[in-house]
Amino acid sequence: HADLSSTRRADCAMFGTMESATPAVPSMPRAALRWQWSQLPGLAAAELYAVLAARQQVFAVEQQCAFQDADGHDLHAWHLLAWTEAGTTSALAGYLRVLDPGRKYSEPSIGRVLTVAPHRGIGLGRTLMSEGIMRTRAIWPGRPIRVAAQQRLEAFYASLGFRTASAPYAEDGILHV
């Protein structure tokens, strides 16, 4: 798979292809996080609950968006969870899911990307996406990656090397590209 620090043309997409595989260096130290990469059957009940609660908080409550989060795709996806730990206590700090090629799009796709409120503004979103891209490339080397992004985050995804390949469209009342 492609090295994230390489400068060759990458195989990722925001309804298109990634222009560069050189994301900015994350500002959050990787050692501060415990990564969990699992399909749904590998998640414990408490881990799944943390994911569903975070998704509801971010996508339904904070964004004031009523939509069907349980869309049937979680059973056929990889889930990347970023945990912080203090002593014996773990807290979900960030999350994304990767759908298998052919589930929603012909290529693997990253979605449901979130950081939990106490962990925003420290570079976790960039670190999370970089980790997600790396793990997606490891499973599907050489395949483009698709992401349907909220328009307000277009510059963020562009900074990771994605390019916009669609006009803005409304999905669940929020503009996406």
Buried (B, 14 or more C-beta within 10 A) or exposed (E): BBEBEEEEEBBBBBBBBBBBBBBEEBEBEEEBBEBBBBBBEEBEEEBBEBBBEBBEBBBBEEBEBEEEBEEEBBEBBBBBBBBBEEEEEBBBBBBBBBBBBEBBBEBBBBBBBBBBEEBEEBBBBBBBBBBBBBBBBEBBEEBBBBBBBBBEBBEBBBBBBBBBEEEEEEEEEBEBB
